[in-house]
Amino acid sequence: MLILILGHQLPVAGITSNNDNMHEFKYKENKLYCENMEVRDLAEKFGTPLYVYSYKTLTDHFLKLKTAFRQVSPLICYSVKANSNLAILKALVDKGAGLDIVSGGELFRALIAGCPAERIVYASVGKTVKEIEEAIKKGILLFNVESLPELENINRVAKKLNKITKVAIRINPDVEAHTHHFITTGKITNKFGIDLSNATKILSLRRKLLNVNICGLHMHIGSQITKGAPFVQALKKVISFTIALKKDGVKLEFLNMGGGLGIIYDKETPQTAQEFAQKVLPLLKKINLKIIFEPGRFIAGNAGILVTKVLYIKNTPVRKFIIVDAGMNDLIRPALYGAYHNIIPLEGIGEGIGKVEKADVVGPICESGDFLAKERLLPCVEEGDYLAVMSSGAYGFSMSSNYNSRRKATEIMVRKDRARVIRRRDTYQDMVRNEII
């Protein structure tokens, strides 16, 4: 969809011919809706900053991936770090998802959300003894192991608990993912995973580690990857390694492909789930292993928006600033990565019909890096208008903070014509509850 303003075309991110990135945030009679609810009504009822999620978009993206790979019946473990709200986890678990976790806190959330322990996989380069103990006691499916010291530590903990626990060795295939350097994880210079040479040495020690069952390989080469080639390149390396291991008598049960599928934020043209499946299924069919995926952004990214209110319009000799009530504490991606989020008005063409302006959209935080957009061409807005920051469902609220002692935003889930609060806005008391004078 495009908003046409006297020759200017303002794109609405995600509403394109790429069906996997379609979402339920659409203009109807010039007003932005989430499913069957007008977003302005939600903003006025619940206040801003406000995260709004579409249940249908969230679950549809999970089901698209599941359908695309139905030939291999994968276990799709949603990456909790992308958005860890319990209602979002529960919605996906109810559809058959497992969960990919990276901390004891995420294990706690996963279990509260009702995820069976046998559908939980545990990543992270720095698992503590206590976290390992808790996960083993709960009976998770497996750990993704990042180093030999970690593997030895898991073995010690499992021995202490008189358990044998499953692990997958995370392979670092040294593949360039062609994404932002902060979110690439599959190069040998990254802290993640184990190179193939060292992985071979570790696997040779497997008979000495009696309390771990090394039964899988894991890879995750980065995030927001829009093309299939890096996945294919990495997968070919890992599959060749798998075949070589089989010849040496190493029997594996799982191949975990990780996540990283990209979405549309601006002008990206990411592959659909079906296109991705067509590229990698022929490779996966060469091995008889249970396939695991760990998507996060692909499922949640375009399922959420951040709604913010215009507080002031500030003109300077060199720049116009639209000052809004959402800041980098609510959505840090632009400040952290220079990430692009499309920003659109809740009413497609307001009082300023026919007018556009170039402006910075900035928040109230006392940092020059507090911005949501820079030099962006936008419809003219006035104080009191509302804006939607699109594609904010992943790494939005989950990376938010109380910096400047600002209260974290309300989160709501819309399902057809009903909206439910799934996280209340912080109170000031919430922010000081654990502090002691």
GUDRENSE-145611 format. One record per residue (C-alpha): residue in three letters; x, y, z. Coordinates in Angstrom, 2 decimals, always signed. Example, Ala and Ser with C-alpha at 12.3 -4.5 7.8 and 13.67 -1.06 7.14 Angstrom:
2
ala/+12.30/-4.50/+7.80 .
ser/+13.67/-1.06/+7.14 .
END
This chain:
437
met/+0.00/+0.00/+0.00 .
leu/+1.15/+3.57/-0.71 .
ile/-0.10/+6.85/+0.63 .
leu/-0.19/+9.27/-2.30 .
ile/+0.33/+12.91/-1.39 .
leu/+0.59/+15.21/-4.43 .
gly/+3.04/+13.02/-6.25 .
his/+4.90/+11.77/-3.19 .
gln/+4.64/+8.06/-2.48 .
leu/+5.13/+7.08/+1.14 .
pro/+5.60/+3.31/+1.49 .
val/+3.92/+1.33/+4.22 .
ala/+6.55/-1.21/+5.24 .
gly/+5.63/-4.83/+4.80 .
ile/+2.57/-4.28/+2.63 .
thr/+4.08/-5.59/-0.58 .
ser/+3.85/-8.45/-3.01 .
asn/+6.01/-10.50/-0.64 .
asn/+3.23/-12.50/+0.99 .
asp/+5.35/-13.65/+3.92 .
asn/+5.68/-10.04/+5.04 .
met/+2.02/-9.12/+4.73 .
his/+0.55/-7.92/+7.98 .
glu/-2.73/-6.79/+9.48 .
phe/-1.84/-3.09/+9.84 .
lys/-3.71/-1.49/+6.95 .
tyr/-5.47/+1.73/+6.02 .
lys/-9.23/+1.57/+5.79 .
glu/-10.97/+4.76/+4.69 .
asn/-7.75/+6.62/+5.34 .
lys/-7.35/+5.40/+8.93 .
leu/-4.81/+2.86/+10.14 .
tyr/-6.28/-0.34/+11.52 .
cys/-4.85/-3.32/+13.33 .
glu/-7.04/-6.19/+12.20 .
asn/-10.55/-4.79/+12.82 .
met/-9.62/-2.07/+15.29 .
glu/-8.71/+1.54/+14.54 .
val/-5.26/+2.22/+15.96 .
arg/-6.10/+5.81/+16.95 .
asp/-8.87/+4.49/+19.21 .
leu/-6.35/+2.16/+20.83 .
ala/-3.87/+5.00/+21.38 .
glu/-6.50/+7.17/+23.00 .
lys/-7.77/+4.35/+25.19 .
phe/-4.44/+2.89/+26.34 .
gly/-2.14/+5.91/+26.04 .
thr/+1.25/+6.19/+24.39 .
pro/+3.94/+5.01/+23.90 .
leu/+2.02/+1.87/+23.03 .
tyr/+3.03/-1.43/+21.48 .
val/+0.23/-2.95/+19.41 .
tyr/+0.47/-6.56/+18.20 .
ser/-1.67/-8.42/+15.70 .
tyr/-2.47/-11.98/+16.74 .
lys/-3.26/-13.00/+13.17 .
thr/+0.02/-11.65/+11.77 .
leu/+2.00/-13.34/+14.53 .
thr/+0.46/-16.78/+14.12 .
asp/+0.24/-16.58/+10.30 .
his/+3.99/-16.13/+9.98 .
phe/+4.65/-19.14/+12.18 .
leu/+2.23/-21.24/+10.15 .
lys/+3.75/-20.10/+6.83 .
leu/+7.14/-21.41/+7.88 .
lys/+5.62/-24.62/+9.22 .
thr/+3.71/-25.17/+5.96 .
ala/+6.71/-24.40/+3.74 .
phe/+8.79/-27.09/+5.48 .
arg/+6.03/-29.63/+6.08 .
gln/+7.97/-32.26/+4.07 .
val/+10.53/-32.51/+6.88 .
ser/+8.14/-31.85/+9.82 .
pro/+10.49/-29.44/+11.62 .
leu/+10.35/-28.38/+15.23 .
ile/+10.02/-24.58/+14.97 .
cys/+11.35/-23.01/+18.16 .
tyr/+10.41/-19.33/+18.26 .
ser/+13.33/-17.21/+19.47 .
val/+12.12/-15.78/+22.76 .
lys/+14.61/-12.90/+22.76 .
ala/+12.83/-11.31/+19.78 .
asn/+9.76/-10.63/+21.91 .
ser/+9.34/-12.45/+25.20 .
asn/+5.85/-11.32/+26.25 .
leu/+4.02/-14.27/+27.79 .
ala/+0.92/-13.76/+25.65 .
ile/+3.01/-13.92/+22.48 .
leu/+4.78/-17.06/+23.67 .
lys/+1.48/-18.68/+24.62 .
ala/-0.11/-17.85/+21.24 .
leu/+2.75/-19.57/+19.41 .
val/+3.07/-22.53/+21.78 .
asp/-0.66/-23.18/+21.31 .
lys/+0.00/-23.44/+17.56 .
gly/+2.67/-26.08/+18.15 .
ala/+5.80/-23.95/+18.43 .
gly/+8.74/-24.79/+20.61 .
leu/+10.88/-22.05/+22.14 .
asp/+14.53/-21.07/+21.69 .
ile/+15.85/-19.58/+24.94 .
val/+19.12/-17.92/+26.00 .
ser/+18.81/-17.43/+29.76 .
gly/+17.30/-18.73/+32.97 .
gly/+14.75/-15.93/+32.81 .
glu/+13.63/-17.05/+29.37 .
leu/+13.35/-20.64/+30.62 .
phe/+11.11/-19.35/+33.39 .
arg/+8.97/-17.48/+30.85 .
ala/+8.80/-20.46/+28.51 .
leu/+7.48/-22.75/+31.23 .
ile/+4.96/-20.20/+32.50 .
ala/+3.69/-19.83/+28.92 .
gly/+3.01/-23.58/+28.90 .
cys/+5.76/-24.73/+26.56 .
pro/+6.56/-28.42/+27.08 .
ala/+10.18/-28.76/+28.19 .
glu/+10.84/-31.21/+25.36 .
arg/+10.17/-28.37/+22.89 .
ile/+12.77/-26.02/+24.44 .
val/+16.29/-25.55/+23.10 .
tyr/+18.87/-23.51/+25.03 .
ala/+21.48/-21.29/+23.34 .
ser/+23.87/-18.58/+24.74 .
val/+27.65/-18.48/+24.99 .
gly/+27.61/-17.82/+28.73 .
lys/+25.28/-20.24/+30.52 .
thr/+25.88/-20.27/+34.28 .
val/+25.98/-23.38/+36.45 .
lys/+22.65/-22.44/+38.02 .
glu/+21.03/-21.94/+34.61 .
ile/+22.34/-25.29/+33.39 .
glu/+21.08/-27.03/+36.53 .
glu/+17.60/-25.55/+36.16 .
ala/+17.35/-26.52/+32.50 .
ile/+18.50/-30.10/+33.11 .
lys/+16.07/-30.50/+36.01 .
lys/+13.20/-29.27/+33.84 .
gly/+14.10/-31.75/+31.08 .
ile/+14.67/-29.43/+28.11 .
leu/+15.21/-30.98/+24.67 .
leu/+18.86/-29.94/+24.31 .
phe/+21.57/-27.34/+24.83 .
asn/+23.29/-25.61/+21.92 .
val/+26.92/-25.72/+23.02 .
glu/+29.30/-22.91/+22.09 .
ser/+32.69/-24.12/+23.41 .
leu/+34.57/-27.06/+24.93 .
pro/+34.65/-25.49/+28.42 .
glu/+30.87/-25.09/+28.28 .
leu/+30.42/-28.71/+27.18 .
glu/+32.63/-29.91/+30.03 .
asn/+30.67/-27.76/+32.46 .
ile/+27.34/-29.17/+31.29 .
asn/+28.79/-32.66/+31.70 .
arg/+29.87/-31.87/+35.29 .
val/+26.47/-30.46/+36.21 .
ala/+24.62/-33.38/+34.63 .
lys/+26.87/-35.85/+36.48 .
lys/+26.14/-34.09/+39.76 .
leu/+22.41/-34.42/+39.03 .
asn/+22.84/-38.04/+37.89 .
lys/+21.40/-37.16/+34.47 .
ile/+22.39/-37.54/+30.84 .
thr/+21.44/-34.46/+28.86 .
lys/+21.32/-33.90/+25.11 .
val/+23.50/-31.28/+23.43 .
ala/+24.09/-29.96/+19.92 .
ile/+27.46/-28.53/+18.93 .
arg/+27.07/-25.05/+17.46 .
ile/+29.13/-24.92/+14.30 .
asn/+30.61/-21.62/+13.12 .
pro/+30.75/-22.18/+9.34 .
asp/+32.69/-18.95/+8.66 .
val/+30.08/-17.63/+6.23 .
glu/+29.37/-13.98/+5.46 .
ala/+25.68/-13.32/+6.13 .
his/+25.59/-9.86/+4.46 .
thr/+23.79/-8.16/+7.31 .
his/+24.68/-5.50/+9.91 .
his/+28.04/-6.39/+11.51 .
phe/+26.48/-6.23/+15.00 .
ile/+24.06/-9.06/+14.15 .
thr/+26.25/-11.38/+12.09 .
thr/+27.21/-14.49/+14.05 .
gly/+28.59/-17.00/+11.56 .
lys/+32.05/-15.56/+10.89 .
ile/+35.11/-16.99/+12.58 .
thr/+35.76/-13.55/+14.11 .
asn/+32.47/-13.70/+16.05 .
lys/+32.21/-15.03/+19.59 .
phe/+29.64/-17.64/+18.58 .
gly/+30.05/-21.30/+17.74 .
ile/+32.97/-23.65/+17.11 .
asp/+34.97/-23.95/+13.89 .
leu/+34.85/-27.28/+12.07 .
ser/+38.38/-28.30/+13.03 .
asn/+37.80/-27.81/+16.75 .
ala/+34.35/-29.36/+16.50 .
thr/+35.99/-32.53/+15.17 .
lys/+38.38/-32.58/+18.14 .
ile/+35.52/-32.05/+20.59 .
leu/+33.49/-34.86/+19.06 .
ser/+36.49/-37.17/+19.44 .
leu/+36.17/-36.65/+23.21 .
arg/+32.50/-37.66/+23.33 .
arg/+33.12/-41.07/+24.94 .
lys/+34.90/-39.38/+27.88 .
leu/+31.92/-37.12/+28.57 .
leu/+29.51/-39.69/+29.94 .
asn/+26.74/-37.34/+31.04 .
val/+26.18/-35.52/+27.77 .
asn/+24.72/-37.04/+24.62 .
ile/+26.16/-35.13/+21.67 .
cys/+23.29/-35.79/+19.30 .
gly/+23.07/-32.75/+17.04 .
leu/+24.68/-29.90/+15.18 .
his/+23.53/-26.31/+15.36 .
met/+24.21/-23.27/+13.17 .
his/+23.06/-19.67/+13.29 .
ile/+24.84/-17.28/+10.96 .
gly/+23.15/-13.98/+11.81 .
ser/+19.95/-11.98/+11.82 .
gln/+17.93/-10.03/+9.24 .
ile/+19.33/-12.09/+6.35 .
thr/+17.27/-11.42/+3.23 .
lys/+18.85/-13.81/+0.74 .
gly/+19.09/-17.59/+0.63 .
ala/+22.70/-17.88/-0.54 .
pro/+24.37/-17.51/+2.91 .
phe/+22.07/-20.18/+4.37 .
val/+22.78/-22.54/+1.48 .
gln/+26.53/-21.98/+1.76 .
ala/+26.54/-22.62/+5.51 .
leu/+24.19/-25.57/+5.26 .
lys/+26.33/-27.27/+2.62 .
lys/+29.34/-27.05/+4.94 .
val/+27.42/-28.40/+7.92 .
ile/+25.81/-31.23/+5.94 .
ser/+29.19/-32.30/+4.51 .
phe/+30.50/-32.33/+8.06 .
thr/+27.49/-34.40/+9.16 .
ile/+28.08/-36.97/+6.41 .
ala/+31.77/-37.23/+7.35 .
leu/+30.85/-37.75/+11.00 .
lys/+28.43/-40.53/+10.07 .
lys/+31.24/-42.34/+8.24 .
asp/+33.32/-42.08/+11.42 .
gly/+30.52/-43.67/+13.45 .
val/+29.11/-40.48/+15.00 .
lys/+25.33/-40.84/+15.06 .
leu/+23.35/-37.62/+15.15 .
glu/+19.66/-37.02/+15.72 .
phe/+19.17/-33.25/+15.16 .
leu/+20.21/-30.54/+12.75 .
asn/+19.33/-27.09/+14.07 .
met/+19.45/-24.44/+11.33 .
gly/+18.97/-21.53/+13.71 .
gly/+17.07/-18.47/+12.57 .
gly/+17.90/-15.18/+10.89 .
leu/+15.26/-14.88/+8.15 .
gly/+14.85/-11.22/+7.25 .
ile/+11.72/-9.09/+7.00 .
ile/+10.78/-5.86/+5.24 .
tyr/+11.68/-2.70/+7.13 .
asp/+12.24/-0.40/+4.17 .
lys/+13.09/-1.50/+0.63 .
glu/+14.32/-5.01/+1.39 .
thr/+13.02/-7.86/-0.74 .
pro/+13.47/-10.84/+1.56 .
gln/+12.77/-14.37/+0.45 .
thr/+9.43/-15.87/+1.40 .
ala/+9.24/-18.98/+3.55 .
gln/+8.32/-20.95/+0.44 .
glu/+11.30/-19.59/-1.52 .
phe/+13.61/-20.37/+1.38 .
ala/+12.23/-23.89/+1.61 .
gln/+12.75/-24.50/-2.11 .
lys/+16.43/-23.61/-1.72 .
val/+17.25/-25.68/+1.35 .
leu/+14.85/-28.65/+1.29 .
pro/+16.89/-30.51/-1.35 .
leu/+19.88/-30.27/+0.98 .
leu/+17.95/-31.30/+4.08 .
lys/+16.63/-34.39/+2.29 .
lys/+20.21/-35.66/+1.96 .
ile/+20.31/-36.37/+5.67 .
asn/+17.88/-38.23/+7.86 .
leu/+17.85/-35.86/+10.85 .
lys/+15.17/-34.07/+12.81 .
ile/+15.20/-30.43/+11.66 .
ile/+14.92/-27.53/+14.11 .
phe/+14.45/-23.85/+13.24 .
glu/+14.79/-20.84/+15.56 .
pro/+13.00/-17.90/+13.88 .
gly/+12.25/-14.76/+15.85 .
arg/+12.08/-11.60/+13.76 .
phe/+10.41/-13.45/+10.86 .
ile/+7.48/-14.32/+13.13 .
ala/+7.19/-11.25/+15.36 .
gly/+8.76/-8.36/+13.43 .
asn/+5.84/-7.23/+11.31 .
ala/+3.31/-8.38/+13.90 .
gly/+3.85/-5.26/+16.02 .
ile/+3.99/-1.48/+15.82 .
leu/+4.97/+1.23/+18.28 .
val/+2.43/+4.07/+18.50 .
thr/+3.71/+7.44/+19.66 .
lys/+2.22/+10.91/+20.09 .
val/+3.66/+14.13/+18.68 .
leu/+4.54/+16.44/+21.58 .
tyr/+6.17/+19.37/+19.80 .
ile/+7.28/+20.56/+16.38 .
lys/+10.65/+22.30/+16.63 .
asn/+12.10/+24.29/+13.74 .
thr/+15.76/+25.29/+13.67 .
pro/+17.74/+27.10/+10.97 .
val/+18.98/+23.77/+9.59 .
arg/+16.50/+21.10/+10.58 .
lys/+12.94/+20.32/+11.63 .
phe/+12.38/+18.04/+14.63 .
ile/+9.21/+16.12/+15.35 .
ile/+9.45/+15.46/+19.08 .
val/+7.42/+12.43/+20.17 .
asp/+6.75/+10.69/+23.46 .
ala/+8.55/+7.44/+22.50 .
gly/+12.32/+7.38/+22.80 .
met/+15.35/+5.15/+22.53 .
asn/+14.36/+3.51/+25.80 .
asp/+11.21/+2.24/+24.02 .
leu/+12.84/+1.32/+20.70 .
ile/+16.63/+1.33/+20.68 .
arg/+17.22/-0.22/+17.23 .
pro/+17.64/+3.10/+15.35 .
ala/+20.15/+4.39/+17.92 .
leu/+21.95/+1.05/+18.31 .
tyr/+22.11/-0.16/+14.70 .
gly/+21.07/+2.87/+12.69 .
ala/+18.07/+0.67/+11.89 .
tyr/+15.30/+1.92/+9.60 .
his/+11.67/+1.74/+10.70 .
asn/+8.97/+3.14/+8.46 .
ile/+6.97/+5.82/+10.28 .
ile/+3.44/+6.60/+9.14 .
pro/+0.52/+8.70/+10.44 .
leu/-2.51/+6.98/+11.91 .
glu/-4.56/+8.96/+9.43 .
gly/-3.18/+8.67/+5.90 .
ile/-3.79/+12.27/+4.89 .
gly/-4.59/+14.67/+7.70 .
glu/-5.00/+18.43/+7.84 .
gly/-1.76/+18.84/+5.93 .
ile/-3.12/+17.25/+2.76 .
gly/-0.71/+17.65/-0.09 .
lys/+2.20/+18.62/+2.14 .
val/+5.28/+16.67/+3.10 .
glu/+8.30/+17.68/+5.10 .
lys/+11.76/+16.36/+5.80 .
ala/+12.26/+16.00/+9.52 .
asp/+13.98/+14.09/+12.30 .
val/+11.65/+12.12/+14.55 .
val/+13.19/+12.28/+18.00 .
gly/+12.25/+11.31/+21.53 .
pro/+12.47/+12.92/+24.97 .
ile/+15.64/+11.12/+26.15 .
cys/+18.63/+13.27/+27.11 .
glu/+20.90/+11.80/+24.43 .
ser/+21.71/+13.09/+20.95 .
gly/+21.38/+9.47/+19.81 .
asp/+17.72/+9.44/+20.82 .
phe/+15.99/+9.29/+17.45 .
leu/+13.52/+7.11/+15.59 .
ala/+14.24/+8.54/+12.14 .
lys/+16.56/+11.10/+10.59 .
glu/+15.90/+13.34/+7.57 .
arg/+12.74/+11.38/+6.82 .
leu/+10.16/+12.61/+4.28 .
leu/+6.86/+12.57/+6.18 .
pro/+3.36/+14.01/+5.88 .
cys/+3.03/+17.28/+7.79 .
val/+1.97/+16.57/+11.36 .
glu/+0.87/+18.74/+14.25 .
glu/+1.13/+18.56/+18.01 .
gly/-1.23/+15.90/+19.31 .
asp/-1.11/+13.73/+16.16 .
tyr/-0.14/+10.09/+16.40 .
leu/+2.49/+8.17/+14.44 .
ala/+3.03/+4.45/+14.00 .
val/+6.58/+3.08/+13.97 .
met/+6.20/+0.02/+11.81 .
ser/+7.83/-3.42/+12.06 .
ser/+8.52/-3.03/+15.78 .
gly/+7.31/-6.42/+16.96 .
ala/+10.81/-7.91/+17.23 .
tyr/+13.61/-6.43/+19.33 .
gly/+11.36/-3.53/+20.28 .
phe/+9.87/-3.95/+23.72 .
ser/+12.26/-6.80/+24.56 .
met/+15.22/-4.38/+24.31 .
ser/+13.45/-1.50/+26.05 .
ser/+14.62/-0.02/+29.35 .
asn/+13.78/+2.43/+32.11 .
tyr/+16.57/+4.81/+31.09 .
asn/+15.87/+8.37/+32.29 .
ser/+13.48/+6.67/+34.76 .
arg/+10.90/+6.38/+32.01 .
arg/+8.14/+3.86/+32.40 .
lys/+8.10/+0.95/+29.97 .
ala/+5.24/+1.05/+27.49 .
thr/+1.92/-0.74/+27.56 .
glu/+1.64/-3.77/+25.26 .
ile/-1.68/-4.86/+23.78 .
met/-2.70/-7.75/+21.55 .
val/-5.46/-7.31/+18.98 .
arg/-7.42/-10.31/+17.78 .
lys/-10.07/-9.41/+15.23 .
asp/-12.17/-6.75/+16.97 .
arg/-10.89/-7.20/+20.53 .
ala/-7.84/-5.68/+22.22 .
arg/-6.33/-7.06/+25.41 .
val/-3.61/-5.56/+27.58 .
ile/-0.80/-8.11/+27.71 .
arg/+1.54/-5.90/+29.74 .
arg/+0.53/-2.92/+31.83 .
arg/+2.54/+0.28/+31.67 .
asp/+5.12/+0.54/+34.46 .
thr/+4.22/+2.59/+37.50 .
tyr/+6.84/+4.71/+39.22 .
gln/+6.63/+2.26/+42.10 .
asp/+7.51/-0.59/+39.71 .
met/+10.74/+1.18/+38.84 .
val/+11.97/+1.52/+42.44 .
arg/+10.53/-1.68/+43.90 .
asn/+13.89/-3.46/+44.19 .
glu/+15.91/-0.46/+45.33 .
ile/+16.99/+0.13/+48.92 .
ile/+17.95/+3.37/+50.66 .
END
